[in-house]
Amino acid sequence: MHGGFEHRVGVLFVCLGNICRSPMAEGAFRAAALERQFPFHVDSAGTASYHVGSQPDPRAIAIASLNGIDITGQSARQIERDDFYRFSHIIAMDRANLEGLRARAPRDGTATLAMLMDAVDGRRGEPVADPYYGDTAAFEEAWRVISLGTGAWVDRFIREGVQQRA
């Protein structure tokens, strides 16, 4: 393909329950991609089914809102087998969730598995701390790290010339 993106990208952000980190990452990635006019498909999921159907944690909603992003329309879901084919990248918030994804991934799955901070120079493999049992400061710190990571992924996709999956 000349003068455009050669590959397609769809990104799925994954944490444990899909009510804190991954919904914030979905919102932050969406905002970063829109700001850079990068075509995208993004979603989030959890490795566990604890909160399926629930809205994001009120503290996650609040911190996203303070940063100009509305995540209230999101609904928690658990990762599905089809996700390993539907998305080009499945990005975990920490090592435990990455290992859970690797254990579930079908042998012929086409998604690249990675951690959020893998796209940030010098921070490969670093986790995003789970703010669930923390206070407002824990959510603020998670947002700071998530924003850095999601922006770095958008920049990487643009640099590598990728486009959203249909």
DSSP file (Angstrom, degrees, kcal/mol; ACC not computed):
  #  RESIDUE AA STRUCTURE BP1 BP2  ACC     N-H-->O    O-->H-N    N-H-->O    O-->H-N    TCO  KAPPA ALPHA  PHI   PSI    X-CA   Y-CA   Z-CA
    1    1 A M              0   0    0      0, 0.0     3,-0.5     0, 0.0     2,-0.3   0.000 360.0 360.0 360.0 124.9    0.0    0.0    0.0
    2    2 A H        +     0   0    0      1,-0.2     3,-0.1     4,-0.0     0, 0.0  -0.667 360.0   0.6 -92.5 140.6    1.6    3.3   -1.1
    3    3 A G  S    S+     0   0    0     -2,-0.3     2,-0.2     1,-0.2    -1,-0.2   0.621 119.4  65.9  67.1  14.1    1.5    6.5    1.0
    4    4 A G  S    S-     0   0    0     -3,-0.5     2,-0.3   157,-0.1    -1,-0.2  -0.712  96.5 -51.1-144.7-163.9   -0.5    4.9    3.8
    5    5 A F        -     0   0    0     -2,-0.2   157,-0.2     1,-0.1   156,-0.1  -0.604  36.8-160.0 -82.0 139.5   -0.3    2.4    6.6
    6    6 A E  S    S+     0   0    0    155,-2.0     2,-0.3    -2,-0.3   156,-0.2   0.777  71.1  38.6 -91.0 -29.5    0.8   -1.1    5.6
    7    7 A H  E    S-a  162   0A   0    154,-1.3   156,-3.0   153,-0.1     2,-0.4  -0.735  76.4-123.4-119.3 166.6   -0.6   -3.1    8.4
    8    8 A R  E     -a  163   0A   0    154,-0.3   156,-0.5    -2,-0.3     2,-0.4  -0.888  22.5-160.0-112.6 145.6   -3.7   -3.0   10.5
    9    9 A V  E     +a  164   0A   0    154,-3.0   156,-1.2    -2,-0.4     2,-0.4  -0.978  16.6 173.5-129.1 137.7   -3.9   -2.6   14.3
   10   10 A G        -     0   0    0     -2,-0.4    79,-2.4   154,-0.3    78,-1.0  -0.986  20.9-154.0-134.4 130.2   -6.5   -3.4   16.9
   11   11 A V  E     -bc  42  89B   0     30,-2.8    32,-1.8    -2,-0.4     2,-0.5  -0.910  11.6-172.1-116.3 131.3   -5.5   -3.0   20.5
   12   12 A L  E     -bc  43  90B   0     77,-2.4    79,-2.9    -2,-0.5     2,-0.4  -0.984  12.4-154.0-119.5 119.7   -6.9   -4.8   23.5
   13   13 A F  E     -bc  44  91B   0     30,-2.2    32,-2.3    -2,-0.5     2,-0.4  -0.787  15.6-164.8 -94.7 136.6   -5.8   -3.7   27.0
   14   14 A V  E     +bc  45  92B   0     77,-2.8    79,-1.8    -2,-0.4    80,-0.3  -0.976  20.7 153.1-132.0 131.0   -6.0   -6.3   29.7
   15   15 A C  E     -b   46   0B   0     30,-1.5    32,-1.8    -2,-0.4    33,-0.3  -0.605  57.2 -83.0-129.3-163.1   -5.9   -6.2   33.5
   16   16 A L  S    S+     0   0    0     30,-0.3    32,-2.8    -2,-0.2    34,-0.2   0.984 116.6   8.7 -73.0 -58.4   -7.4   -8.5   36.1
   17   17 A G  S    S-     0   0    0     29,-0.2    34,-0.3    30,-0.2    29,-0.2   0.542  88.9-127.0-105.5  -8.0  -11.0   -7.3   36.5
   18   18 A N  S    S+     0   0    0     27,-0.3    28,-0.1    58,-0.1    59,-0.1   0.854  84.9  96.6  63.9  37.5  -11.4   -4.8   33.6
   19   19 A I  S    S+     0   0    0     37,-0.1    38,-2.9    57,-0.1    41,-0.2   0.474  89.0  18.6-127.9  -9.0  -12.6   -2.0   35.9
   20   20 A C  S  > S+     0   0    0     36,-0.2     4,-1.7    40,-0.1     5,-0.2   0.570 124.6  19.9-122.3 -82.5   -9.5    0.0   36.7
   21   21 A R  H  > S+     0   0    0      1,-0.2     4,-2.6     2,-0.2     5,-0.2   0.928 122.5  47.0 -67.6 -49.0   -6.3   -0.1   34.6
   22   22 A S  H  > S+     0   0    0      1,-0.2     4,-2.6     2,-0.2    -1,-0.2   0.889 112.5  48.9 -68.4 -37.1   -7.5   -1.5   31.3
   23   23 A P  H  > S+     0   0    0      0, 0.0     4,-2.3     0, 0.0    -1,-0.2   0.905 113.0  49.0 -65.1 -36.6  -10.5    0.8   31.0
   24   24 A M  H  X S+     0   0    0     -4,-1.7     4,-2.8     2,-0.2    -2,-0.2   0.915 111.9  49.3 -64.8 -40.5   -8.3    3.7   31.8
   25   25 A A  H  X S+     0   0    0     -4,-2.6     4,-2.9     2,-0.2     5,-0.3   0.901 108.9  52.4 -65.0 -40.7   -5.8    2.5   29.2
   26   26 A E  H  X S+     0   0    0     -4,-2.6     4,-2.3     1,-0.2    -1,-0.2   0.943 113.9  43.4 -58.9 -47.1   -8.6    2.1   26.6
   27   27 A G  H  X S+     0   0    0     -4,-2.3     4,-2.2     2,-0.2    -2,-0.2   0.908 115.2  47.8 -65.3 -43.1   -9.7    5.7   27.2
   28   28 A A  H  X S+     0   0    0     -4,-2.8     4,-2.5     2,-0.2    -2,-0.2   0.895 113.0  48.4 -66.8 -40.0   -6.1    7.1   27.2
   29   29 A F  H  X S+     0   0    0     -4,-2.9     4,-2.9     2,-0.2     5,-0.3   0.927 110.1  52.1 -64.7 -44.3   -5.2    5.2   24.0
   30   30 A R  H  X S+     0   0    0     -4,-2.3     4,-2.4    -5,-0.3    -2,-0.2   0.928 112.5  45.6 -57.2 -46.3   -8.4    6.4   22.3
   31   31 A A  H  X S+     0   0    0     -4,-2.2     4,-2.4     2,-0.2    -1,-0.2   0.918 114.0  47.8 -65.1 -44.1   -7.6   10.0   23.2
   32   32 A A  H  X S+     0   0    0     -4,-2.5     4,-1.7     2,-0.2    -2,-0.2   0.906 113.4  48.1 -64.3 -41.5   -3.9    9.7   22.2
   33   33 A A  H  <>S+     0   0    0     -4,-2.9     5,-3.0     2,-0.2     4,-0.3   0.913 112.8  47.7 -66.5 -43.1   -4.9    8.1   18.9
   34   34 A L  H ><5S+     0   0    0     -4,-2.4     3,-1.2    -5,-0.3    -2,-0.2   0.913 110.1  53.0 -63.3 -42.2   -7.5   10.7   18.1
   35   35 A E  H 3<5S+     0   0    0     -4,-2.4    -1,-0.2     1,-0.3    -2,-0.2   0.866 114.4  41.6 -60.7 -37.3   -5.1   13.5   19.0
   36   36 A R  T 3<5S-     0   0    0     -4,-1.7    -1,-0.3    -5,-0.2    -2,-0.2   0.360 111.8-120.9 -92.5   5.2   -2.5   12.1   16.6
   37   37 A Q  T < 5 +     0   0    0     -3,-1.2    -3,-0.2    -4,-0.3    -2,-0.1   0.885  58.2 156.4  55.1  42.9   -5.2   11.4   13.9
   38   38 A F      < -     0   0    0     -5,-3.0    -1,-0.2    -6,-0.1     2,-0.2  -0.877  44.2-125.3-100.2 123.6   -4.2    7.7   14.0
   39   39 A P        +     0   0    0      0, 0.0     2,-0.3     0, 0.0   125,-0.2  -0.473  45.8 162.6 -69.2 137.5   -6.9    5.3   12.9
   40   40 A F        -     0   0    0     -2,-0.2     2,-0.4   123,-0.1   -30,-0.1  -0.965  42.0-149.6-152.0 162.1   -7.6    2.7   15.5
   41   41 A H        +     0   0    0    -32,-0.3   -30,-2.8    -2,-0.3     2,-0.3  -0.977  32.9 173.4-132.3 126.4   -9.7    0.0   17.1
   42   42 A V  E     +b   11   0B   0     -2,-0.4     2,-0.3   -32,-0.2   -30,-0.2  -0.979   9.7 152.8-139.0 147.8   -9.4   -0.3   20.8
   43   43 A D  E     -b   12   0B   0    -32,-1.8   -30,-2.2    -2,-0.3     2,-0.3  -0.904  25.3-135.5-154.8 178.4  -11.1   -2.3   23.6
   44   44 A S  E     +b   13   0B   0     -2,-0.3     2,-0.3   -32,-0.2   -30,-0.2  -0.976  19.9 170.4-143.8 158.3  -10.4   -3.6   27.1
   45   45 A A  E     -b   14   0B   0    -32,-2.3   -30,-1.5    -2,-0.3     2,-0.3  -0.948  23.8-123.0-156.1 170.2  -11.0   -6.9   28.9
   46   46 A G  E     -bd  15  78B   0     31,-2.3    33,-2.7    -2,-0.3   -30,-0.3  -0.863  13.6-136.8-119.2 157.1  -10.0   -8.7   32.1
   47   47 A T  S    S+     0   0    0    -32,-1.8     2,-0.2    -2,-0.3   -31,-0.2   0.728  93.4  55.1 -80.7 -22.4   -8.4  -12.1   32.7
   48   48 A A  S    S-     0   0    0    -32,-2.8     3,-0.3   -33,-0.3    -2,-0.2  -0.689  76.3-137.7-107.9 163.1  -10.9  -12.8   35.5
   49   49 A S    >   +     0   0    0     -2,-0.2     3,-1.2     1,-0.2   -32,-0.1   0.229  66.4 116.0-103.2  13.5  -14.7  -12.6   35.4
   50   50 A Y  T 3  S+     0   0    0      1,-0.2    -1,-0.2   -34,-0.2   -33,-0.1   0.826  87.4  24.5 -52.4 -39.6  -15.3  -10.8   38.7
   51   51 A H  T >  S+     0   0    0    -34,-0.3     3,-2.9    -3,-0.3    25,-0.3   0.158  77.7 158.9-119.2  18.0  -16.8   -7.7   37.3
   52   52 A V  T <  S+     0   0    0     -3,-1.2    25,-0.2     1,-0.3     3,-0.1  -0.168  75.9  14.9 -49.9 129.2  -18.3   -8.8   33.9
   53   53 A G  T 3  S+     0   0    0     23,-3.2    -1,-0.3     1,-0.3     2,-0.2   0.281  99.9 125.0  89.1  -9.4  -21.0   -6.2   32.9
   54   54 A S    <   -     0   0    0     -3,-2.9    22,-3.3    21,-0.1    -1,-0.3  -0.483  62.6-117.4 -84.0 152.9  -19.9   -3.6   35.5
   55   55 A Q        -     0   0    0     20,-0.2    20,-0.2     1,-0.2    17,-0.1  -0.408  51.2 -77.8 -73.7 160.5  -19.0    0.0   34.7
   56   56 A P        -     0   0    0      0, 0.0   -36,-0.2     0, 0.0    -1,-0.2  -0.192  64.8 -77.5 -56.7 156.8  -15.4    1.0   35.5
   57   57 A D    >>  -     0   0    0    -38,-2.9     4,-2.5     1,-0.1     3,-0.6  -0.262  41.9-120.3 -52.8 138.4  -14.5    1.7   39.1
   58   58 A P  H 3> S+     0   0    0      0, 0.0     4,-2.3     0, 0.0    -1,-0.1   0.822 114.6  54.4 -55.7 -31.3  -15.8    5.1   40.2
   59   59 A R  H 3> S+     0   0    0      2,-0.2     4,-2.3     1,-0.2     5,-0.2   0.865 108.0  48.6 -71.6 -34.8  -12.2    6.2   41.0
   60   60 A A  H <> S+     0   0    0     -3,-0.6     4,-2.3   -41,-0.2     5,-0.2   0.910 111.8  49.8 -67.7 -42.1  -11.1    5.2   37.5
   61   61 A I  H  X S+     0   0    0     -4,-2.5     4,-2.5     1,-0.2    -2,-0.2   0.921 111.6  49.6 -59.7 -44.1  -14.0    7.2   36.0
   62   62 A A  H  X S+     0   0    0     -4,-2.3     4,-2.3    -5,-0.2    -2,-0.2   0.921 112.0  45.6 -64.4 -45.9  -13.1   10.2   38.2
   63   63 A I  H  X S+     0   0    0     -4,-2.3     4,-0.8     2,-0.2    -1,-0.2   0.886 114.0  49.2 -68.9 -36.7   -9.4   10.3   37.2
   64   64 A A  H ><>S+     0   0    0     -4,-2.3     5,-2.6     1,-0.2     3,-0.8   0.929 111.1  50.7 -64.3 -43.5  -10.1    9.8   33.6
   65   65 A S  H ><5S+     0   0    0     -4,-2.5     3,-2.2     1,-0.3    -2,-0.2   0.891 103.9  57.3 -61.5 -40.9  -12.7   12.6   33.7
   66   66 A L  H 3<5S+     0   0    0     -4,-2.3    -1,-0.3     1,-0.3    -2,-0.2   0.762 107.9  49.8 -60.5 -23.5  -10.2   14.9   35.4
   67   67 A N  T <<5S-     0   0    0     -4,-0.8    -1,-0.3    -3,-0.8    -2,-0.2   0.167 126.8-101.1-101.8  16.0   -8.0   14.3   32.3
   68   68 A G  T < 5S+     0   0    0     -3,-2.2     2,-0.4     1,-0.2    -3,-0.2   0.684  83.9 121.5  79.5  19.7  -10.9   15.0   29.9
   69   69 A I      < -     0   0    0     -5,-2.6     2,-0.7    -8,-0.1    -2,-0.2  -0.964  50.2-150.0-123.8 130.5  -11.8   11.5   29.1
   70   70 A D        +     0   0    0     -2,-0.4     3,-0.2     1,-0.1    -9,-0.1  -0.862  25.1 161.8 -99.6 115.5  -15.1    9.8   29.6
   71   71 A I    >   +     0   0    0     -2,-0.7     3,-1.6   -10,-0.2    -1,-0.1   0.202  44.5 107.4-113.3  13.9  -15.0    6.1   30.2
   72   72 A T  T 3  S+     0   0    0      1,-0.3    -1,-0.1   -11,-0.1   -11,-0.0   0.744  71.6  62.3 -66.2 -22.5  -18.5    5.7   31.7
   73   73 A G  T 3  S+     0   0    0     -3,-0.2    -1,-0.3   -18,-0.1     2,-0.1   0.508  82.8 103.2 -81.8  -3.3  -19.8    3.9   28.6
   74   74 A Q    <   -     0   0    0     -3,-1.6     2,-0.4   -55,-0.0    -3,-0.0  -0.474  54.2-160.4 -80.3 152.0  -17.4    1.0   29.1
   75   75 A S        -     0   0    0    -20,-0.2   -20,-0.2    -2,-0.1   -31,-0.2  -0.998  23.8-112.0-135.0 129.6  -18.5   -2.3   30.4
   76   76 A A        +     0   0    0    -22,-3.3   -23,-3.2    -2,-0.4     2,-0.3  -0.285  41.4 169.2 -63.3 140.9  -16.2   -5.0   31.9
   77   77 A R        -     0   0    0    -25,-0.2   -31,-2.3   -24,-0.1     2,-0.3  -0.960  32.1-113.6-145.1 162.1  -15.8   -8.2   30.0
   78   78 A Q  B     -d   46   0B   0     -2,-0.3   -31,-0.2   -33,-0.2   -29,-0.1  -0.739  43.1 -94.1 -96.8 147.6  -13.5  -11.2   30.2
   79   79 A I        -     0   0    0    -33,-2.7     2,-0.3    -2,-0.3    -1,-0.1  -0.276  44.1-155.1 -58.3 144.3  -11.0  -12.0   27.5
   80   80 A E    >>  -     0   0    0      1,-0.1     3,-1.2    -3,-0.0     4,-0.5  -0.839  27.7-111.2-122.4 159.1  -12.3  -14.4   24.9
   81   81 A R  T >4 S+     0   0    0     -2,-0.3     3,-1.5     1,-0.3     4,-0.2   0.884 115.8  59.6 -54.9 -42.6  -10.6  -16.8   22.5
   82   82 A D  T >> S+     0   0    0      1,-0.3     4,-2.7     2,-0.2     3,-1.8   0.751  89.3  72.8 -62.0 -24.3  -11.6  -14.7   19.5
   83   83 A D  H <> S+     0   0    0     -3,-1.2     4,-1.8     1,-0.3    -1,-0.3   0.826  86.9  63.3 -60.2 -30.3   -9.7  -11.8   20.9
   84   84 A F  H << S+     0   0    0     -3,-1.5    27,-2.0    -4,-0.5    26,-1.5   0.593 115.9  30.7 -72.0  -9.7   -6.5  -13.5   20.0
   85   85 A Y  H <4 S+     0   0    0     -3,-1.8    -2,-0.2    -4,-0.2    -1,-0.2   0.658 116.3  56.3-111.8 -33.7   -7.5  -13.3   16.3
   86   86 A R  H  < S+     0   0    0     -4,-2.7     2,-0.4    80,-0.0    -3,-0.2   0.803 105.2  54.2 -73.8 -31.4   -9.6  -10.1   16.3
   87   87 A F     <  -     0   0    0     -4,-1.8   -76,-0.2    -5,-0.2     3,-0.1  -0.832  63.3-153.6-108.8 143.0   -6.8   -7.8   17.8
   88   88 A S  S    S+     0   0    0    -78,-1.0    24,-3.2    -2,-0.4     2,-0.4   0.791  88.3  31.1 -79.8 -28.4   -3.3   -7.4   16.4
   89   89 A H  E     -ce  11 112B   0    -79,-2.4   -77,-2.4    22,-0.3     2,-0.5  -0.995  59.3-170.3-135.3 129.0   -2.0   -6.4   19.9
   90   90 A I  E     -ce  12 113B   0     22,-2.8    24,-1.9    -2,-0.4     2,-0.6  -0.980  18.1-164.1-117.1 118.1   -3.1   -7.6   23.3
   91   91 A I  E     -ce  13 114B   0    -79,-2.9   -77,-2.8    -2,-0.5    24,-0.2  -0.905   2.1-154.8-115.9 117.7   -1.4   -5.5   26.0
   92   92 A A  E     -ce  14 115B   0     22,-3.0    24,-2.4    -2,-0.6   -77,-0.2  -0.536  15.5-140.6 -90.1 153.7   -1.3   -6.5   29.6
   93   93 A M  S    S+     0   0    0    -79,-1.8    35,-3.1    22,-0.2     2,-0.3   0.685  82.2   7.8 -85.6 -20.1   -0.9   -4.2   32.6
   94   94 A D  S  > S-     0   0    0    -80,-0.3     4,-2.0    33,-0.2     5,-0.1  -0.952  80.2 -97.0-154.8 171.8    1.4   -6.5   34.5
   95   95 A R  H  > S+     0   0    0     -2,-0.3     4,-2.8     1,-0.2     5,-0.2   0.875 116.7  56.2 -63.6 -41.2    3.4   -9.7   34.3
   96   96 A A  H  > S+     0   0    0      1,-0.2     4,-2.1     2,-0.2    -1,-0.2   0.916 111.1  43.9 -60.7 -43.4    0.7  -11.9   36.0
   97   97 A N  H  > S+     0   0    0      2,-0.2     4,-2.2     1,-0.2    -1,-0.2   0.857 111.5  54.1 -70.7 -34.1   -1.9  -10.9   33.4
   98   98 A L  H  X S+     0   0    0     -4,-2.0     4,-2.5     2,-0.2    -2,-0.2   0.926 109.8  47.4 -63.1 -43.6    0.6  -11.3   30.6
   99   99 A E  H  X S+     0   0    0     -4,-2.8     4,-2.1     1,-0.2    -2,-0.2   0.892 110.1  53.0 -65.0 -38.2    1.3  -14.9   31.8
  100  100 A G  H  X S+     0   0    0     -4,-2.1     4,-1.3    -5,-0.2    -1,-0.2   0.883 109.9  48.5 -61.8 -38.5   -2.5  -15.5   32.0
  101  101 A L  H  X S+     0   0    0     -4,-2.2     4,-1.9     2,-0.2     3,-0.2   0.917 109.6  51.6 -66.6 -43.9   -2.9  -14.3   28.4
  102  102 A R  H  < S+     0   0    0     -4,-2.5    -2,-0.2     1,-0.2    -1,-0.2   0.885 108.7  51.9 -60.5 -38.1    0.0  -16.6   27.3
  103  103 A A  H  < S+     0   0    0     -4,-2.1    -1,-0.2     1,-0.2    -2,-0.2   0.828 116.2  40.3 -67.9 -31.2   -1.7  -19.5   29.0
  104  104 A R  H  < S+     0   0    0     -4,-1.3    -2,-0.2    -3,-0.2    -1,-0.2   0.670  87.6 112.4 -89.4 -19.4   -5.0  -18.8   27.2
  105  105 A A     <  -     0   0    0     -4,-1.9   -24,-0.1    -5,-0.1     2,-0.1  -0.329  69.8-123.7 -63.8 127.7   -3.6  -17.9   23.8
  106  106 A P    >   -     0   0    0      0, 0.0     3,-2.0     0, 0.0    -1,-0.1  -0.391  23.3-116.0 -64.7 149.0   -4.5  -20.4   21.1
  107  107 A R  T 3  S+     0   0    0      1,-0.3    -2,-0.1    -2,-0.1     0, 0.0   0.842 117.0  42.6 -56.3 -34.7   -1.4  -21.8   19.3
  108  108 A D  T 3  S+     0   0    0      2,-0.0    -1,-0.3     0, 0.0    -3,-0.0   0.264  83.7 134.8 -98.5  12.7   -2.5  -20.2   16.0
  109  109 A G    <   -     0   0    0     -3,-2.0   -24,-0.2     1,-0.1   -27,-0.1  -0.305  44.9-153.8 -59.3 145.1   -3.6  -16.9   17.6
  110  110 A T        +     0   0    0    -26,-1.5   -25,-0.2   -23,-0.1     2,-0.1   0.524  55.6 109.0-102.7  -7.9   -2.4  -13.9   15.6
  111  111 A A        -     0   0    0    -27,-2.0     2,-0.5   -22,-0.1   -22,-0.3  -0.443  66.3-129.1 -73.4 142.2   -2.2  -11.2   18.3
  112  112 A T  E     -e   89   0B   0    -24,-3.2   -22,-2.8    -2,-0.1     2,-0.4  -0.798  23.5-144.6 -85.2 129.2    1.1  -10.0   19.6
  113  113 A L  E     +e   90   0B   0     -2,-0.5     2,-0.3   -24,-0.2   -22,-0.2  -0.826  34.5 143.1 -99.4 135.5    1.2  -10.1   23.4
  114  114 A A  E     -e   91   0B   0    -24,-1.9   -22,-3.0    -2,-0.4     2,-0.3  -0.928  45.9-102.8-155.2 174.8    3.1   -7.4   25.3
  115  115 A M  E >   -e   92   0B   0     -2,-0.3     3,-1.6   -24,-0.2     4,-0.3  -0.803  35.1-114.2-106.0 155.0    3.0   -5.3   28.4
  116  116 A L  G >  S+     0   0    0    -24,-2.4     3,-1.1    -2,-0.3   -23,-0.1   0.888 113.7  49.3 -55.3 -45.3    2.0   -1.6   28.4
  117  117 A M  G >  S+     0   0    0      9,-0.7     3,-1.7     1,-0.2     6,-0.3   0.503  83.8  92.1 -79.9  -1.2    5.4   -0.2   29.3
  118  118 A D  G <  S+     0   0    0     -3,-1.6    -1,-0.2     1,-0.3     6,-0.2   0.755  83.7  56.0 -61.2 -23.3    7.2   -2.2   26.6
  119  119 A A  G <  S+     0   0    0     -3,-1.1     2,-0.6    -4,-0.3    -1,-0.3   0.533  90.2  87.7 -86.9  -6.0    6.7    0.7   24.2
  120  120 A V  S X  S-     0   0    0     -3,-1.7     3,-2.4    -4,-0.1     4,-0.3  -0.842  89.4-111.0 -99.4 122.2    8.5    3.1   26.6
  121  121 A D  T 3  S+     0   0    0     -2,-0.6    -2,-0.1     1,-0.3    -1,-0.0  -0.216  99.7   6.0 -51.7 129.6   12.2    3.4   26.2
  122  122 A G  T 3  S+     0   0    0     -4,-0.1    -1,-0.3     1,-0.1    -4,-0.1   0.488 115.1  82.3  78.3   3.5   14.0    1.9   29.3
  123  123 A R    X   +     0   0    0     -3,-2.4     3,-2.2    -6,-0.3    -2,-0.2   0.222  52.2 147.8-125.8  14.7   10.8    0.6   30.9
  124  124 A R  T 3  S+     0   0    0     -4,-0.3    -6,-0.2     1,-0.3    -8,-0.1  -0.237  73.6  13.8 -53.1 132.8   10.2   -2.7   29.1
  125  125 A G  T 3  S+     0   0    0      1,-0.3    -1,-0.3   -10,-0.1   -30,-0.2   0.368  89.0 139.1  83.3  -5.7    8.5   -5.2   31.4
  126  126 A E    <   -     0   0    0     -3,-2.2    -9,-0.7    -9,-0.1    -1,-0.3  -0.521  46.8-132.2 -72.8 138.0    7.5   -2.7   34.1
  127  127 A P        -     0   0    0      0, 0.0     2,-0.7     0, 0.0   -33,-0.2  -0.440   8.5-123.3 -84.1 161.8    4.0   -3.3   35.5
  128  128 A V        -     0   0    0    -35,-3.1  -107,-0.1    -2,-0.1    14,-0.1  -0.945  40.1-119.7 -98.0 116.0    1.3   -0.7   36.0
  129  129 A A        -     0   0    0     -2,-0.7    16,-0.1     1,-0.1   -35,-0.0  -0.281  23.8-113.7 -59.6 138.1    0.5   -1.0   39.7
  130  130 A D        -     0   0    0      1,-0.1     3,-0.4  -110,-0.0    -1,-0.1  -0.633  27.5-169.2 -74.9 116.3   -3.0   -2.1   40.4
  131  131 A P    >   +     0   0    0      0, 0.0     3,-2.5     0, 0.0     8,-0.2   0.508  56.7 105.8 -84.6  -2.2   -4.7    0.9   42.2
  132  132 A Y  T 3  S+     0   0    0      1,-0.3   -73,-0.1     6,-0.1     7,-0.1   0.831  87.2  35.3 -50.3 -45.2   -7.8   -1.0   43.2
  133  133 A Y  T 3  S+     0   0    0     -3,-0.4    -1,-0.3     5,-0.0     2,-0.1   0.341 111.1  84.1 -92.0   7.9   -7.0   -1.3   46.9
  134  134 A G  S <  S-     0   0    0     -3,-2.5     2,-0.1     1,-0.2    -4,-0.0  -0.208  76.9-104.8 -99.3-170.2   -5.3    2.1   47.0
  135  135 A D    >>  -     0   0    0     -2,-0.1     4,-1.5   -76,-0.0     3,-0.6  -0.266  52.2 -73.3-102.9-169.1   -6.4    5.7   47.4
  136  136 A T  H 3> S+     0   0    0      1,-0.2     4,-2.5     2,-0.2     5,-0.2   0.871 130.2  58.7 -56.6 -39.2   -6.9    8.5   44.9
  137  137 A A  H 3> S+     0   0    0      1,-0.2     4,-2.4     2,-0.2    -1,-0.2   0.864 102.1  54.3 -61.1 -35.9   -3.1    8.9   44.7
  138  138 A A  H <> S+     0   0    0     -3,-0.6     4,-2.3     2,-0.2    -1,-0.2   0.888 110.0  46.5 -65.5 -38.3   -2.8    5.3   43.5
  139  139 A F  H  X S+     0   0    0     -4,-1.5     4,-2.5     2,-0.2    -2,-0.2   0.879 111.0  52.2 -70.5 -37.8   -5.3    6.0   40.7
  140  140 A E  H  X S+     0   0    0     -4,-2.5     4,-2.2     2,-0.2    -2,-0.2   0.915 111.8  46.2 -62.8 -42.6   -3.5    9.2   39.8
  141  141 A E  H  X S+     0   0    0     -4,-2.4     4,-2.4     2,-0.2     5,-0.2   0.913 111.5  51.3 -67.1 -42.3   -0.2    7.4   39.6
  142  142 A A  H  X S+     0   0    0     -4,-2.3     4,-2.9     1,-0.2     5,-0.2   0.925 110.4  50.0 -59.5 -43.5   -1.8    4.6   37.5
  143  143 A W  H  X S+     0   0    0     -4,-2.5     4,-2.9     2,-0.2     5,-0.2   0.911 108.9  52.0 -61.2 -42.6   -3.2    7.2   35.1
  144  144 A R  H  X S+     0   0    0     -4,-2.2     4,-1.8     2,-0.2    -1,-0.2   0.934 114.5  41.8 -59.7 -47.2    0.2    8.9   34.8
  145  145 A V  H  X S+     0   0    0     -4,-2.4     4,-2.6     2,-0.2    -2,-0.2   0.915 115.2  50.5 -67.4 -43.7    1.9    5.6   33.9
  146  146 A I  H  X S+     0   0    0     -4,-2.9     4,-3.1    -5,-0.2     5,-0.3   0.908 109.4  51.0 -61.7 -43.6   -1.0    4.5   31.6
  147  147 A S  H  X S+     0   0    0     -4,-2.9     4,-2.0    -5,-0.2    -1,-0.2   0.910 111.3  48.4 -61.3 -42.5   -0.9    7.8   29.7
  148  148 A L  H  X S+     0   0    0     -4,-1.8     4,-1.8    -5,-0.2    -2,-0.2   0.941 115.4  44.4 -61.8 -47.8    2.8    7.5   29.2
  149  149 A G  H  X S+     0   0    0     -4,-2.6     4,-2.0     2,-0.2    -2,-0.2   0.909 113.5  47.7 -66.0 -44.4    2.5    3.9   27.9
  150  150 A T  H  X S+     0   0    0     -4,-3.1     4,-2.3     1,-0.2    -1,-0.2   0.905 111.6  50.8 -67.7 -39.2   -0.5    4.4   25.7
  151  151 A G  H  X S+     0   0    0     -4,-2.0     4,-2.4    -5,-0.3    -1,-0.2   0.896 109.4  51.8 -61.6 -39.3    1.0    7.4   24.1
  152  152 A A  H  X S+     0   0    0     -4,-1.8     4,-2.3    -5,-0.2    -2,-0.2   0.874 108.5  51.0 -66.0 -37.5    4.2    5.5   23.4
  153  153 A W  H  X S+     0   0    0     -4,-2.0     4,-2.8     2,-0.2     5,-0.2   0.927 110.0  48.9 -66.0 -43.6    2.2    2.6   21.8
  154  154 A V  H  X S+     0   0    0     -4,-2.3     4,-2.4     1,-0.2    -2,-0.2   0.943 112.4  48.8 -60.2 -45.8    0.4    5.1   19.5
  155  155 A D  H  X S+     0   0    0     -4,-2.4     4,-2.7     1,-0.2    -1,-0.2   0.900 111.1  50.4 -60.1 -40.8    3.7    6.7   18.5
  156  156 A R  H  X S+     0   0    0     -4,-2.3     4,-2.7     2,-0.2    -1,-0.2   0.928 109.8  49.7 -63.3 -45.2    5.2    3.2   17.9
  157  157 A F  H  X>S+     0   0    0     -4,-2.8     5,-2.2     2,-0.2     4,-0.6   0.903 112.7  47.3 -61.4 -40.7    2.3    2.2   15.6
  158  158 A I  H ><5S+     0   0    0     -4,-2.4     3,-0.8    -5,-0.2    -2,-0.2   0.936 112.9  48.9 -65.3 -45.7    2.7    5.5   13.7
  159  159 A R  H 3<5S+     0   0    0     -4,-2.7    -2,-0.2     1,-0.2    -1,-0.2   0.887 114.0  45.9 -59.1 -40.7    6.4    5.0   13.4
  160  160 A E  H 3<5S-     0   0    0     -4,-2.7    -1,-0.2    -5,-0.2    -2,-0.2   0.520 113.4-119.8 -84.9  -4.8    6.0    1.4   12.2
  161  161 A G  T <<5 +     0   0    0     -3,-0.8  -155,-2.0    -4,-0.6  -154,-1.3   0.957  55.0 155.3  69.9  52.5    3.3    2.4    9.7
  162  162 A V  E   < -a    7   0A   0     -5,-2.2     2,-0.3  -157,-0.2  -154,-0.3  -0.755  23.4-162.9-110.3 159.8    0.4    0.3   11.0
  163  163 A Q  E     -a    8   0A   0   -156,-3.0  -154,-3.0    -2,-0.3  -123,-0.1  -0.884  33.8 -76.6-136.2 164.9   -3.3    0.8   10.7
  164  164 A Q  E     -a    9   0A   0   -156,-0.5  -154,-0.3    -2,-0.3     2,-0.2  -0.211  44.9-112.5 -64.7 150.8   -6.4   -0.5   12.4
  165  165 A R              0   0    0   -156,-1.2    -1,-0.1  -157,-0.3  -156,-0.1  -0.601 360.0 360.0 -78.7 145.3   -7.8   -4.0   11.8
  166  166 A A              0   0    0     -2,-0.2    -1,-0.1  -156,-0.0    -2,-0.1   0.480 360.0 360.0 -70.6 360.0  -11.1   -4.1   10.1
